[in-house]
């Protein structure tokens, strides 16, 4: 790989710290033991250059030589080409990791993120909309729970699929949303006990705190 640069915000409020999605990329880079450096883009006044690299004004994006790529899932897939710690070489296992990675970002996160945003809003009223979100998430977690029973990781050994899935579940766990899903809860605990996650999380927290 060329000189790898991870671009994230220069600062964010306290609430999302530890959950900004550059953490997924930091974690993957640490697992793969790939060298990288961090650059910043303003959180407040998002420039035309920011939108050139990330059309939705979000972070992160990754620069690898002449390649610039956004979206955490796409970035991890790119990094997986350089490390079988993220994406196995064996075709069958590789496809298994890829399918679980897409499942994390589609089947799971599409249910968990609206639910989490509702709770972040502080609205505790049990409206029909909230009940629908609860049922949608519970159904997806129930299916994942069944898949995780008896497994340490999603695709035999730890991979990028586990980074994405565990990071999606961490946000649910923040609101105690895994209380009825012990296999999911234990899976998150295993993933977040890994040294690469601990370093990535600590580095993100320190990065944003330094800008206060």
C-alpha positions as CSV (number, residue, x, y, z in Angstrom):
1,X,0.0,0.0,0.0
2,X,1.0,3.6,-0.5
3,X,1.0,6.3,2.2
4,X,-2.4,5.7,3.9
5,X,-4.2,8.8,5.2
6,X,-7.5,8.6,7.2
7,X,-9.4,11.9,7.2
8,X,-11.9,12.6,9.9
9,X,-13.4,15.6,11.6
10,X,-11.2,18.0,13.5
11,X,-13.8,17.9,16.4
12,X,-17.2,16.6,17.3
13,X,-19.5,17.1,20.3
14,X,-19.0,14.7,23.2
15,X,-22.1,12.6,22.5
16,X,-20.9,10.9,19.3
17,X,-17.3,10.5,20.5
18,X,-16.3,6.9,20.4
19,X,-18.9,6.2,17.7
20,X,-17.8,8.4,14.8
21,X,-17.3,6.0,11.9
22,X,-13.6,6.7,11.4
23,X,-13.3,4.3,14.3
24,X,-14.2,1.4,12.0
25,X,-11.3,2.3,9.8
26,X,-8.9,2.9,12.7
27,X,-9.9,-0.5,14.0
28,X,-9.3,-2.2,10.7
29,X,-6.0,-0.6,10.2
30,X,-4.9,-1.6,13.7
31,X,-6.0,-5.2,13.2
32,X,-4.2,-5.4,9.9
33,X,-1.1,-3.6,11.3
34,X,-1.1,-1.2,8.4
35,X,0.7,2.1,9.0
36,X,-1.4,5.3,8.6
37,X,-1.7,8.9,9.6
38,X,-4.7,11.0,10.4
39,X,-5.7,14.3,8.8
40,X,-8.7,16.5,9.6
41,X,-11.5,18.3,7.9
42,X,-13.6,21.0,9.7
43,X,-16.7,19.8,11.5
44,X,-18.3,23.2,11.3
45,X,-17.8,24.8,7.9
46,X,-17.6,21.9,5.5
47,X,-15.8,22.9,2.4
48,X,-16.2,22.2,-1.2
49,X,-13.2,19.9,-1.0
50,X,-14.9,17.9,1.8
51,X,-17.9,17.3,-0.4
52,X,-15.6,16.4,-3.3
53,X,-14.2,13.5,-1.2
54,X,-17.4,12.7,0.7
55,X,-20.5,13.7,-1.2
56,X,-22.7,13.6,1.9
57,X,-20.4,15.8,4.0
58,X,-19.6,12.9,6.4
59,X,-16.4,11.2,7.5
60,X,-14.3,9.2,7.1
61,X,-12.6,8.9,3.8
62,X,-9.3,7.2,3.0
63,X,-6.5,8.2,0.7
64,X,-4.2,5.4,-0.5
65,X,-1.8,6.8,-3.0
66,X,-3.9,8.0,-5.9
67,X,-7.0,6.3,-4.6
68,X,-9.6,8.2,-2.5
69,X,-12.5,6.2,-1.1
70,X,-15.4,7.0,1.2
71,X,-18.0,5.0,3.1
72,X,-16.6,2.8,5.9
73,X,-17.7,-0.5,4.4
74,X,-16.1,0.3,1.0
75,X,-12.9,1.4,2.8
76,X,-12.7,-1.8,4.8
77,X,-13.2,-3.8,1.6
78,X,-10.3,-1.9,0.0
79,X,-8.1,-2.5,3.0
80,X,-9.1,-6.2,3.0
81,X,-7.2,-6.5,-0.3
82,X,-4.0,-5.8,1.6
83,X,-4.7,-8.0,4.6
84,X,-6.1,-11.4,5.2
85,X,-6.6,-10.4,8.8
86,X,-9.6,-8.5,7.4
87,X,-10.6,-10.5,4.3
88,X,-9.5,-14.1,3.8
89,X,-7.9,-15.2,0.6
90,X,-9.9,-18.5,0.4
91,X,-12.8,-17.8,-2.0
92,X,-15.5,-19.5,0.1
93,X,-14.5,-17.7,3.4
94,X,-13.9,-14.5,1.5
95,X,-17.5,-14.5,0.2
96,X,-18.8,-15.4,3.7
97,X,-17.0,-12.3,5.1
98,X,-18.3,-10.1,2.3
99,X,-21.9,-11.2,2.7
100,X,-21.8,-10.6,6.5
101,X,-20.3,-7.2,5.9
102,X,-23.1,-6.2,3.7
103,X,-25.6,-7.7,6.1
104,X,-24.1,-5.4,8.9
105,X,-24.6,-2.3,6.8
106,X,-27.9,-3.2,5.3
107,X,-30.0,-5.7,7.2
108,X,-28.8,-4.7,10.6
109,X,-27.8,-1.0,10.5
110,X,-30.9,0.0,8.6
111,X,-32.9,-1.2,11.7
112,X,-30.6,-0.1,14.4
113,X,-29.7,3.4,13.3
114,X,-33.3,4.9,13.1
115,X,-34.0,3.3,16.5
116,X,-30.8,4.8,18.0
117,X,-31.5,8.2,16.6
118,X,-35.0,8.2,18.2
119,X,-33.4,7.5,21.6
120,X,-30.7,10.1,21.0
121,X,-33.6,12.6,20.6
122,X,-34.7,12.1,24.2
123,X,-38.3,11.4,23.1
124,X,-39.5,8.6,25.4
125,X,-43.2,8.7,24.3
126,X,-44.4,5.2,23.1
127,X,-45.8,6.3,19.8
128,X,-46.8,3.8,17.0
129,X,-43.7,4.9,15.2
130,X,-41.4,4.1,18.1
131,X,-43.2,0.7,18.6
132,X,-42.6,-0.1,14.9
133,X,-38.9,0.7,15.3
134,X,-38.7,-1.5,18.4
135,X,-40.3,-4.4,16.6
136,X,-38.1,-4.0,13.5
137,X,-34.9,-3.9,15.4
138,X,-36.0,-6.8,17.7
139,X,-36.7,-9.0,14.7
140,X,-33.3,-8.3,13.1
141,X,-31.5,-8.9,16.4
142,X,-33.4,-12.1,16.9
143,X,-32.2,-13.5,13.6
144,X,-28.6,-12.4,14.4
145,X,-28.9,-13.9,17.9
146,X,-29.7,-17.3,16.3
147,X,-26.8,-17.0,13.9
148,X,-24.3,-16.1,16.7
149,X,-25.2,-19.0,19.0
150,X,-22.2,-21.3,19.1
151,X,-20.0,-19.0,17.1
152,X,-17.1,-16.9,18.2
153,X,-17.0,-14.8,15.0
154,X,-19.2,-14.6,12.0
155,X,-17.0,-16.3,9.5
156,X,-14.8,-18.7,11.4
157,X,-12.0,-16.2,12.3
158,X,-12.2,-12.5,13.1
159,X,-12.6,-10.4,10.0
160,X,-13.9,-7.0,8.7
161,X,-17.4,-8.4,9.0
162,X,-16.9,-8.5,12.8
163,X,-15.6,-5.0,12.8
164,X,-18.7,-3.7,11.0
165,X,-21.2,-5.9,12.9
166,X,-19.8,-5.2,16.3
167,X,-19.7,-1.5,15.7
168,X,-23.3,-1.5,14.6
169,X,-24.3,-3.4,17.7
170,X,-22.2,-1.2,20.0
171,X,-24.6,1.7,19.4
172,X,-27.6,-0.5,20.3
173,X,-25.8,-1.7,23.4
174,X,-25.2,1.9,24.4
175,X,-29.0,2.1,25.0
176,X,-29.1,-1.4,26.6
177,X,-30.8,-2.7,23.4
178,X,-29.0,-6.1,23.6
179,X,-30.4,-7.0,27.0
180,X,-32.7,-9.7,25.5
181,X,-30.0,-11.0,23.2
182,X,-27.1,-12.5,25.2
183,X,-25.2,-13.9,22.3
184,X,-25.2,-10.5,20.6
185,X,-24.1,-8.9,23.8
186,X,-21.3,-11.4,24.5
187,X,-20.2,-11.0,20.8
188,X,-19.8,-7.3,21.2
189,X,-17.9,-7.8,24.5
190,X,-15.4,-10.2,22.8
191,X,-14.9,-7.8,19.8
192,X,-14.4,-4.7,21.9
193,X,-11.9,-6.4,24.2
194,X,-9.5,-6.9,21.3
195,X,-6.4,-4.7,21.6
196,X,-6.9,-3.2,18.1
197,X,-10.4,-1.9,19.1
198,X,-9.1,-0.6,22.4
199,X,-6.4,1.4,20.7
200,X,-8.7,2.7,17.9
201,X,-11.3,3.8,20.4
202,X,-8.7,5.4,22.7
203,X,-7.1,7.2,19.7
204,X,-10.5,8.6,18.5
205,X,-11.4,9.8,22.0
206,X,-8.0,11.5,22.4
207,X,-8.2,13.0,18.9
208,X,-11.4,14.8,19.5
209,X,-10.6,15.7,23.1
210,X,-7.4,17.4,22.0
211,X,-9.4,19.9,20.0
212,X,-11.6,21.0,22.9
